[in-house]
Amino acid sequence: MLKKIGSLFVFGCIVFALFLTNAVYAEEGTGSTSYYISPTGNDSNPGTKSAPFKSMMKAQEVASSGDTVYIRGGVYDEFEIAKTDSNYNYVHVMTKSGITYEAYPGERPVFDFKQVPTNLRVAAFYVEDRVTDITFKGFDVVGVKVGNQKQSEAFRIRGEANFENMAAHDNEANGFYYTGRGTGIVLNSDAYNNIGPTDISAGNTDGFGAHGGPVSFINSRAWNNSDDGFDSISSTGAVVYDHCWAFNNRGNQNGIGDKNGFKVGGYSYRTSGLPDPIPVHTVRYSLAVNNGANGFYANHQPGKAADWINNTAYNNGLSYGANFNMLERISPTSEEDIPGYREVLHNNIAYIGTTILNDNHQPENVANNSWTIDGGIKINTTDFYSLDVSQLSAPRKPDGSLPDVTFMRPITTSPLYKYKLGYLADQKDPFLSLQELVTTFTDDGTIDHVGIANSLQEKLKNRNLSSFIHQVKALAGKQIEKEAANILIREANIWNALITK
């Protein structure tokens, strides 16, 4: 089996390499062109790999739809303000559709805006209305200042923009801010340490803001932001939060800010100018931890705010609020708040802190949650592999995906696991995954002794990873083929490091 896998892997690598070659040198046969920028480049250059431009604005000037601008590594901190209006200094103004702005493979550029003046609000990157299908990949945005303004933004999007493996951090500004008709997908991206230092800016500095059209946040994290981790208070379109984490959002240095993990509904108390129909959002397989206010918040939604499916909330409401707060309004024409009765919550976990506020739902709307199963499951720390919050800010994997964690992963003997609750319910238990690998390697003969396989399975059943790893190492290249042993050791080491941390 392993020889077949190896052959397929080599073939896959060849195909992937050909794909990358076509992507980097797309001008050959596809009609699209690649341009390059570098901190050491010059805008008088032709924008080639060997003679790159210096600025993204110059690259946009010459690029067309379908082209890619490759951003070489280093720090970009010399900018001219592209445009101003009565409110903003726009440093980069994206006016052309269909262009991808992507970090050069293997490099991680940083755009530092600390020198941009704050006589007006700052928008480091501004995607204009009616601009479509532009993509940003693989770089960091830092240093955006706010001064005495109400807010600034690392990315302000009124058109269509997608983000992949991006980070906006250590700013006095919102990370990713969709407004107007802004729409797009945010994948594998982070917003953290974005702190409004003044009373007015603290409450207007979120990690991610969806206040425009439909937006999807996937595998994205928001932590240590002064206002909310994720906020869709003014969205006119349905927003999806899928496998997202919001933790440690607790206000600025003076504790000022809203401090919610996911603020999903809202429109404040507006009774006019609301979208019709009111959009219903989706929050699934997401995590809210140690936030100063609510973990998951319907936020006065004048109707149903969301479907809340397979989420985990831990120790939220440090200043006020709860793990889940389903506060609604009567209708779009009324300012009166009411306990929520239109929300749908299934397969969720709440542990430590107030479980839920403003819950006036029929039983069928809140079935199969940790607090509704058999009158409420009695949860304690031994139900989980780990409660180590530091796992959540671990580096992403090389492909940009979320790190593997055991934080609040239910052990297989817990009723939380039995009922498939929480944000990791769609991921296999690490011990079960290793047991399946042992079975596979036994069936195909790469573990050539049933007694050895049974011994390994027994160690996994008893959750003894150290002994499992020791035995596999001792038998590698003997009763266990070396390649199979390497796979088992690698997988076991990953989980052993997390579980024993």
C-alpha positions as CSV (number, residue, x, y, z in Angstrom):
1,M,0.0,0.0,0.0
2,L,2.8,2.4,0.9
3,K,4.5,1.9,-2.4
4,K,1.2,2.9,-4.1
5,I,0.9,5.9,-1.9
6,G,4.4,6.9,-2.7
7,S,3.8,6.7,-6.4
8,L,0.6,8.7,-6.2
9,F,2.4,11.2,-4.0
10,V,5.2,11.7,-6.6
11,F,2.7,12.0,-9.4
12,G,0.7,14.5,-7.3
13,C,3.9,16.5,-6.7
14,I,4.7,16.6,-10.4
15,V,1.2,17.9,-11.1
16,F,1.4,20.4,-8.3
17,A,4.8,21.6,-9.6
18,L,3.4,22.1,-13.1
19,F,0.5,24.0,-11.6
20,L,2.8,26.3,-9.7
21,T,5.0,26.8,-12.8
22,N,1.9,27.8,-14.8
23,A,0.8,30.1,-12.0
24,V,4.1,31.9,-11.6
25,Y,4.7,32.2,-15.3
26,A,1.1,32.7,-16.2
27,E,1.9,34.9,-19.1
28,E,3.0,31.9,-21.0
29,G,-0.2,30.6,-22.7
30,T,-2.9,32.1,-20.6
31,G,-2.8,35.7,-21.5
32,S,-2.2,36.8,-17.8
33,T,0.9,38.4,-16.5
34,S,2.9,38.3,-13.2
35,Y,4.4,41.5,-11.7
36,Y,6.6,41.8,-8.7
37,I,7.1,44.4,-6.0
38,S,9.9,44.6,-3.4
39,P,10.9,47.0,-0.6
40,T,14.2,47.5,-2.5
41,G,12.5,47.9,-5.9
42,N,11.8,51.0,-7.9
43,D,8.7,52.2,-9.6
44,S,10.7,53.1,-12.7
45,N,11.6,49.3,-13.1
46,P,9.5,47.1,-15.4
47,G,8.1,45.1,-12.5
48,T,9.8,41.8,-13.3
49,K,11.2,39.4,-10.8
50,S,14.7,40.7,-11.4
51,A,13.7,44.4,-11.5
52,P,10.6,44.7,-9.3
53,F,8.4,47.7,-8.6
54,K,8.6,49.3,-5.2
55,S,4.9,50.0,-4.6
56,M,1.6,48.1,-4.9
57,M,-0.1,51.1,-6.4
58,K,2.4,51.1,-9.3
59,A,1.8,47.4,-9.8
60,Q,-2.0,48.0,-9.9
61,E,-1.5,50.7,-12.4
62,V,0.0,48.3,-15.0
63,A,-1.9,45.1,-14.0
64,S,-5.1,43.9,-15.6
65,S,-7.8,41.5,-14.5
66,G,-6.4,38.0,-14.2
67,D,-2.9,39.2,-13.4
68,T,-1.0,38.4,-10.2
69,V,1.2,40.8,-8.2
70,Y,3.8,38.9,-6.3
71,I,5.0,40.7,-3.1
72,R,8.6,39.9,-2.1
73,G,9.5,39.5,1.6
74,G,10.6,42.4,3.8
75,V,9.0,45.4,5.4
76,Y,7.1,48.0,3.4
77,D,6.9,51.3,5.3
78,E,7.4,54.0,2.7
79,F,4.0,55.1,1.3
80,E,2.3,58.0,-0.4
81,I,-1.3,58.6,0.4
82,A,-3.2,57.7,-2.7
83,K,-6.5,59.5,-1.9
84,T,-8.2,61.6,0.8
85,D,-11.8,62.6,1.4
86,S,-13.4,64.4,4.4
87,N,-12.9,61.4,6.7
88,Y,-10.0,59.3,5.4
89,N,-6.4,59.1,4.4
90,Y,-6.5,56.1,1.9
91,V,-3.0,54.7,1.6
92,H,-3.7,52.1,-1.1
93,V,-6.8,52.5,-3.2
94,M,-7.8,49.3,-5.1
95,T,-9.7,50.4,-8.2
96,K,-9.1,47.5,-10.6
97,S,-11.0,44.2,-10.5
98,G,-9.7,40.6,-10.9
99,I,-6.1,41.1,-9.6
100,T,-4.4,38.9,-7.0
101,Y,-1.9,40.4,-4.6
102,E,0.1,37.5,-3.2
103,A,3.2,37.0,-1.1
104,Y,6.0,35.4,-3.1
105,P,6.2,31.7,-2.2
106,G,8.2,31.1,1.0
107,E,8.2,34.7,2.0
108,R,6.1,36.7,4.5
109,P,6.0,40.4,3.7
110,V,4.9,43.0,6.3
111,F,3.3,46.4,5.6
112,D,3.9,48.8,8.4
113,F,1.8,52.0,8.5
114,K,3.0,53.6,11.7
115,Q,4.2,56.7,9.9
116,V,0.9,57.5,8.2
117,P,-0.6,60.7,9.7
118,T,-3.8,60.6,11.6
119,N,-5.2,64.0,10.8
120,L,-7.9,61.9,9.3
121,R,-8.9,58.2,9.8
122,V,-6.5,55.8,8.1
123,A,-7.5,53.1,5.7
124,A,-4.3,51.2,4.8
125,F,-6.0,49.3,2.0
126,Y,-9.3,50.5,0.5
127,V,-11.3,48.4,-2.0
128,E,-13.6,50.7,-3.8
129,D,-17.3,50.1,-4.5
130,R,-17.9,48.0,-7.6
131,V,-14.4,46.6,-7.6
132,T,-14.8,42.8,-7.9
133,D,-12.8,39.6,-7.5
134,I,-9.6,40.9,-6.0
135,T,-7.6,38.6,-3.6
136,F,-4.9,39.3,-0.9
137,K,-2.7,36.4,0.2
138,G,0.0,35.8,2.6
139,F,1.1,39.0,4.2
140,D,0.8,41.0,7.5
141,V,-0.5,44.5,8.1
142,V,0.7,46.3,11.2
143,G,1.1,49.8,12.8
144,V,-2.1,51.5,11.5
145,K,-2.8,54.4,13.9
146,V,-6.0,56.1,14.9
147,G,-4.9,59.3,16.7
148,N,-8.0,61.1,17.9
149,Q,-10.2,59.7,15.3
150,K,-13.2,57.4,15.9
151,Q,-11.6,54.5,14.0
152,S,-9.2,53.4,11.4
153,E,-8.9,50.2,9.3
154,A,-6.2,47.9,8.0
155,F,-8.6,46.8,5.3
156,R,-11.7,48.8,4.3
157,I,-13.8,46.9,1.7
158,R,-16.7,48.4,-0.1
159,G,-16.3,46.1,-3.2
160,E,-15.5,42.4,-3.4
161,A,-12.3,41.2,-1.8
162,N,-11.1,37.8,-0.7
163,F,-8.4,37.1,1.9
164,E,-6.3,34.0,2.4
165,N,-3.6,33.4,5.1
166,M,-3.6,37.1,6.0
167,A,-2.9,38.8,9.3
168,A,-3.8,42.3,10.7
169,H,-2.2,42.7,14.1
170,D,-0.7,45.3,16.5
171,N,-2.8,48.1,15.0
172,E,-4.9,50.8,16.6
173,A,-7.5,49.9,13.9
174,N,-10.0,47.4,12.8
175,G,-8.4,44.4,11.0
176,F,-10.8,43.5,8.2
177,Y,-13.8,45.9,7.8
178,Y,-16.5,45.2,5.2
179,T,-19.0,48.1,4.7
180,G,-21.4,49.4,2.0
181,R,-21.8,46.6,-0.5
182,G,-18.6,44.9,0.6
183,T,-18.6,41.2,0.2
184,G,-16.0,38.3,0.1
185,I,-14.5,35.3,1.8
186,V,-11.9,35.5,4.6
187,L,-10.0,32.2,4.9
188,N,-7.3,31.1,7.3
189,S,-6.7,34.7,8.5
190,D,-6.0,36.3,11.9
191,A,-6.7,39.6,13.5
192,Y,-5.1,40.2,16.9
193,N,-3.7,42.9,19.2
194,N,-5.8,45.5,17.5
195,I,-6.4,48.0,20.3
196,G,-8.1,51.4,20.2
197,P,-6.1,53.4,22.8
198,T,-8.7,56.1,23.4
199,D,-12.2,55.9,24.8
200,I,-13.9,56.5,21.4
201,S,-11.6,54.2,19.4
202,A,-11.6,51.3,21.8
203,G,-15.3,50.6,21.2
204,N,-14.8,50.8,17.4
205,T,-11.8,48.5,16.9
206,D,-12.8,44.9,16.0
207,G,-10.8,42.1,14.7
208,F,-13.3,41.3,11.8
209,G,-16.3,43.5,10.8
210,A,-19.0,42.4,8.4
211,H,-21.2,45.5,7.9
212,G,-21.9,45.1,4.2
213,G,-23.1,42.3,2.0
214,P,-22.7,38.6,2.4
215,V,-19.3,37.6,3.9
216,S,-17.9,34.2,4.9
217,F,-15.2,33.9,7.7
218,I,-13.6,30.4,7.6
219,N,-10.9,29.0,9.8
220,S,-10.1,32.5,11.1
221,R,-9.1,33.8,14.6
222,A,-9.6,37.0,16.5
223,W,-7.9,37.6,19.8
224,N,-6.9,40.5,22.1
225,N,-8.9,43.2,20.2
226,S,-10.4,46.0,22.2
227,D,-13.9,45.8,20.9
228,D,-15.3,42.5,19.5
229,G,-13.5,39.6,17.9
230,F,-16.1,39.3,15.1
231,D,-18.9,41.8,14.5
232,S,-21.8,41.9,12.0
233,I,-24.0,44.5,13.7
234,S,-24.9,46.3,10.5
235,S,-24.7,43.6,7.8
236,T,-27.3,43.7,5.0
237,G,-26.3,40.2,3.9
238,A,-26.0,36.8,5.5
239,V,-22.7,36.2,7.3
240,V,-21.2,32.8,7.9
241,Y,-18.8,32.1,10.7
242,D,-17.3,28.6,10.1
243,H,-14.6,27.1,12.3
244,C,-13.6,30.5,13.7
245,W,-12.1,31.2,17.1
246,A,-12.6,34.4,19.2
247,F,-10.7,34.6,22.5
248,N,-9.3,37.1,25.0
249,N,-11.1,40.1,23.6
250,R,-11.2,42.3,26.7
251,G,-11.1,46.0,25.9
252,N,-8.1,48.4,25.8
253,Q,-5.6,49.3,28.5
254,N,-8.5,50.9,30.5
255,G,-10.9,48.0,29.9
256,I,-13.0,50.0,27.4
257,G,-14.6,48.2,24.6
258,D,-17.6,45.9,24.0
259,K,-15.5,42.7,24.4
260,N,-17.8,40.1,22.7
261,G,-16.4,37.1,20.9
262,F,-19.1,36.9,18.2
263,K,-21.5,39.9,18.0
264,V,-23.7,38.5,15.3
265,G,-26.9,40.5,15.1
266,G,-28.0,44.1,15.8
267,Y,-28.6,47.3,13.9
268,S,-28.4,48.9,17.4
269,Y,-31.9,50.3,18.0
270,R,-32.5,51.4,14.5
271,T,-36.1,51.1,13.3
272,S,-35.7,52.4,9.7
273,G,-33.3,51.7,6.9
274,L,-33.0,48.1,7.8
275,P,-32.6,45.3,5.2
276,D,-35.8,43.5,4.2
277,P,-35.7,40.6,4.9
278,I,-33.4,40.8,7.9
279,P,-30.6,38.4,7.1
280,V,-30.1,35.2,9.2
281,H,-26.5,34.4,9.9
282,T,-24.7,31.0,10.5
283,V,-22.3,30.3,13.4
284,R,-20.9,26.8,13.2
285,Y,-18.0,24.8,14.7
286,S,-16.7,28.0,16.3
287,L,-15.1,28.8,19.7
288,A,-15.4,31.7,22.1
289,V,-13.1,31.8,25.1
290,N,-12.2,34.3,27.9
291,N,-14.0,37.2,26.3
292,G,-14.9,40.2,28.6
293,A,-18.5,40.1,27.5
294,N,-20.6,37.5,25.7
295,G,-19.1,34.6,23.8
296,F,-21.9,34.3,21.3
297,Y,-24.3,37.3,21.1
298,A,-27.5,37.8,19.2
299,N,-27.2,41.6,20.0
300,H,-30.7,43.0,19.9
301,Q,-31.4,41.3,16.5
302,P,-35.0,42.4,15.3
303,G,-35.7,38.8,14.3
304,K,-33.7,35.6,14.2
305,A,-30.0,36.3,14.4
306,A,-28.5,33.0,13.5
307,D,-28.3,29.2,13.5
308,W,-25.8,28.4,16.2
309,I,-24.5,24.9,15.6
310,N,-21.7,22.9,17.2
311,N,-20.0,25.8,19.0
312,T,-18.0,25.8,22.2
313,A,-18.1,28.7,24.8
314,Y,-15.7,28.8,27.8
315,N,-15.4,31.3,30.6
316,N,-17.0,34.3,28.8
317,G,-18.6,37.2,30.5
318,L,-15.6,38.2,32.5
319,S,-16.9,41.8,32.8
320,Y,-20.6,41.2,31.9
321,G,-22.7,38.8,29.8
322,A,-22.7,35.1,29.3
323,N,-21.3,32.3,27.1
324,F,-24.5,32.5,25.0
325,N,-26.7,35.6,25.0
326,M,-29.7,35.4,22.7
327,L,-31.1,38.9,23.3
328,E,-33.5,39.9,20.5
329,R,-35.9,42.8,19.7
330,I,-39.6,42.4,19.1
331,S,-39.4,43.5,15.4
332,P,-37.6,45.8,13.0
333,T,-40.1,48.6,13.9
334,S,-39.7,48.3,17.7
335,E,-36.8,49.2,19.9
336,E,-38.1,46.9,22.7
337,D,-35.7,44.1,23.7
338,I,-37.0,40.7,24.5
339,P,-35.5,37.3,25.4
340,G,-34.8,35.5,22.2
341,Y,-37.3,32.9,21.0
342,R,-36.4,32.6,17.3
343,E,-32.8,31.4,17.5
344,V,-31.8,27.8,16.7
345,L,-29.0,26.3,19.0
346,H,-27.9,22.7,18.6
347,N,-24.9,20.6,19.7
348,N,-23.2,23.5,21.6
349,I,-21.1,23.4,24.8
350,A,-21.0,26.0,27.5
351,Y,-18.6,25.6,30.4
352,I,-17.5,28.0,33.2
353,G,-19.5,31.2,33.6
354,T,-23.1,32.0,32.9
355,T,-24.4,29.4,30.4
356,I,-27.1,31.4,28.5
357,L,-29.0,34.6,28.9
358,N,-32.3,35.7,27.3
359,D,-33.4,32.2,26.4
360,N,-37.1,31.9,25.8
361,H,-37.0,29.2,23.2
362,Q,-39.1,26.2,22.6
363,P,-37.4,22.9,23.5
364,E,-37.0,21.9,19.8
365,N,-35.0,25.1,19.1
366,V,-32.4,24.3,21.8
367,A,-32.1,20.5,21.6
368,N,-28.9,18.6,22.1
369,N,-26.9,21.3,23.9
370,S,-24.7,20.6,27.0
371,W,-27.2,22.4,29.2
372,T,-30.4,20.9,27.7
373,I,-29.5,17.2,27.4
374,D,-31.0,15.2,30.3
375,G,-31.5,18.4,32.3
376,G,-27.9,19.5,31.7
377,I,-24.8,17.5,31.5
378,K,-22.6,17.8,34.5
379,I,-19.3,19.0,33.0
380,N,-15.9,19.0,34.8
381,T,-12.3,19.5,33.7
382,T,-11.8,15.7,33.3
383,D,-14.2,15.8,30.3
384,F,-11.5,17.4,28.2
385,Y,-8.0,16.6,27.1
386,S,-6.9,20.1,27.8
387,L,-8.0,23.5,29.0
388,D,-4.8,25.2,28.0
389,V,-5.9,28.4,26.2
390,S,-2.4,29.1,25.0
391,Q,-2.9,26.4,22.3
392,L,-5.3,28.7,20.5
393,S,-2.7,31.3,19.5
394,A,-0.2,28.7,18.2
395,P,1.3,29.3,14.8
396,R,-0.7,28.1,11.8
397,K,0.3,25.1,9.8
398,P,2.5,25.7,6.7
399,D,-0.6,25.6,4.5
400,G,-2.2,28.3,6.6
401,S,-4.8,26.1,8.3
402,L,-5.6,26.2,12.0
403,P,-3.2,24.5,14.4
404,D,-4.1,21.1,15.8
405,V,-5.4,21.6,19.4
406,T,-6.8,19.6,22.2
407,F,-8.3,22.6,24.0
408,M,-11.8,21.5,25.1
409,R,-11.7,18.4,23.0
410,P,-14.0,15.9,24.8
411,I,-12.4,12.6,25.8
412,T,-14.1,9.6,24.2
413,T,-15.7,8.5,27.5
414,S,-17.4,11.9,28.1
415,P,-21.1,12.4,27.2
416,L,-20.0,15.5,25.3
417,Y,-18.2,13.2,22.9
418,K,-21.1,10.7,22.8
419,Y,-23.6,13.5,21.8
420,K,-21.1,15.0,19.3
421,L,-21.1,18.4,20.9
422,G,-18.8,21.4,20.4
423,Y,-16.4,23.0,17.9
424,L,-14.3,19.9,17.3
425,A,-17.1,17.4,16.8
426,D,-16.3,17.1,13.1
427,Q,-12.7,16.1,13.9
428,K,-11.8,12.6,14.9
429,D,-10.4,11.9,18.4
430,P,-6.6,11.5,18.1
431,F,-6.5,8.2,19.8
432,L,-9.2,6.8,17.5
433,S,-7.3,8.1,14.5
434,L,-4.2,6.3,15.6
435,Q,-6.1,3.2,16.3
436,E,-7.5,3.3,12.8
437,L,-3.9,3.7,11.4
438,V,-2.7,0.7,13.4
439,T,-5.6,-1.3,12.0
440,T,-4.9,-0.2,8.4
441,F,-1.2,-1.0,8.7
442,T,-2.0,-4.4,10.2
443,D,-4.4,-5.3,7.4
444,D,-1.9,-4.4,4.7
445,G,1.0,-6.2,6.4
446,T,3.2,-3.2,7.2
447,I,2.7,-4.3,10.8
448,D,3.4,-8.0,10.4
449,H,2.4,-9.4,13.8
450,V,-1.1,-9.4,15.2
451,G,0.2,-9.6,18.8
452,I,2.2,-6.4,18.3
453,A,-0.8,-4.7,16.8
454,N,-2.9,-5.7,19.8
455,S,-0.3,-4.4,22.1
456,L,-0.3,-1.0,20.3
457,Q,-4.1,-0.9,20.4
458,E,-4.1,-1.6,24.1
459,K,-1.7,1.3,24.8
460,L,-3.9,3.6,22.7
461,K,-7.0,2.4,24.5
462,N,-5.3,3.3,27.8
463,R,-4.2,6.7,26.4
464,N,-0.6,5.9,26.9
465,L,1.1,7.7,24.0
466,S,4.6,7.7,25.5
467,S,4.6,3.9,25.7
468,F,3.0,3.7,22.2
469,I,5.7,5.9,20.7
470,H,8.5,3.9,22.5
471,Q,7.2,0.6,21.2
472,V,6.8,1.8,17.6
473,K,10.4,3.2,17.7
474,A,11.7,-0.1,19.0
475,L,10.0,-2.1,16.2
476,A,10.6,0.4,13.3
477,G,12.2,-1.4,10.4
478,K,11.6,-4.8,12.0
479,Q,8.0,-5.9,12.6
480,I,6.8,-2.4,11.5
481,E,7.9,-1.1,8.2
482,K,9.9,2.1,8.6
483,E,7.6,4.4,6.6
484,A,4.6,3.2,8.6
485,A,6.5,3.6,11.8
486,N,7.4,7.2,10.9
487,I,3.8,8.1,10.2
488,L,2.6,6.6,13.5
489,I,5.4,8.4,15.5
490,R,4.8,11.7,13.8
491,E,1.1,11.7,14.5
492,A,1.5,10.5,18.0
493,N,4.2,13.1,18.8
494,I,1.9,15.9,17.6
495,W,-0.9,14.9,20.0
496,N,1.4,13.9,22.8
497,A,2.9,17.4,22.8
498,L,-0.5,19.0,23.0
499,I,-2.0,16.7,25.6
500,T,0.9,16.9,28.0
501,K,1.5,20.7,27.5
